[in-house]
Amino acid sequence: MSKSARLWVTYSKSAIGYSRDQKATVEALGLTRLHQTVEHADTPQIRGMIHKVQHLVKVAEAEKSA
């Protein structure tokens, strides 16, 4: 994990019917609409949030810009 590592997180499945804390985690990631993509730093905290809602999101590593 380097300092410049980035992750793209895409909201791929609705959180309707899931627990309140999972909905809050999706919102804390900055996701408000389906198919929305946000970019985050690759930190242990973000990885933990993604792990909690891994069934609702898709993750890709952002390419390094030159």
C-alpha positions as CSV (number, residue, x, y, z in Angstrom):
1,M,0.0,0.0,0.0
2,S,1.7,3.1,-1.2
3,K,0.8,6.7,-0.2
4,S,-0.5,7.4,-3.7
5,A,-2.6,4.3,-4.0
6,R,-6.2,5.1,-4.8
7,L,-9.4,3.0,-5.1
8,W,-12.5,3.5,-7.2
9,V,-15.6,2.3,-5.3
10,T,-18.8,1.8,-7.3
11,Y,-22.2,1.5,-5.7
12,S,-23.6,-1.6,-7.5
13,K,-26.5,-3.0,-5.4
14,S,-29.1,-1.2,-3.4
15,A,-28.8,-1.2,0.4
16,I,-32.6,-1.5,0.8
17,G,-33.3,-4.4,3.1
18,Y,-29.9,-4.4,4.7
19,S,-29.1,-3.2,8.2
20,R,-28.9,0.4,9.2
21,D,-25.1,0.2,9.9
22,Q,-24.5,-1.1,6.3
23,K,-26.6,1.8,4.9
24,A,-24.6,4.2,7.0
25,T,-21.3,2.7,5.7
26,V,-22.4,3.1,2.1
27,E,-23.2,6.8,2.9
28,A,-19.9,7.3,4.7
29,L,-18.1,6.1,1.6
30,G,-19.8,9.0,-0.2
31,L,-22.2,6.9,-2.3
32,T,-25.7,8.2,-2.7
33,R,-26.9,6.7,-6.0
34,L,-26.6,3.4,-7.7
35,H,-23.8,3.1,-10.3
36,Q,-22.1,6.1,-8.7
37,T,-18.3,5.9,-8.5
38,V,-16.1,7.7,-5.9
39,E,-12.4,7.7,-5.5
40,H,-10.7,7.1,-2.1
41,A,-7.2,6.7,-0.7
42,D,-6.2,3.1,-0.1
43,T,-6.2,3.1,3.7
44,P,-7.0,0.4,6.2
45,Q,-10.1,2.4,7.3
46,I,-11.5,2.5,3.8
47,R,-10.6,-1.1,3.2
48,G,-12.6,-2.0,6.4
49,M,-15.6,-0.1,5.2
50,I,-15.5,-1.7,1.8
51,H,-15.2,-5.2,3.5
52,K,-18.3,-4.5,5.5
53,V,-20.4,-3.7,2.4
54,Q,-18.5,-5.8,-0.2
55,H,-21.8,-7.3,-1.4
56,L,-23.1,-3.9,-2.3
57,V,-20.0,-2.3,-4.0
58,K,-17.4,-3.1,-6.7
59,V,-13.8,-1.9,-6.2
60,A,-11.1,-1.2,-8.7
61,E,-7.6,0.1,-8.2
62,A,-7.1,3.5,-9.8
63,E,-4.3,3.7,-12.3
64,K,-1.3,5.8,-11.4
65,S,-1.2,9.1,-13.3
66,A,2.1,10.1,-14.8
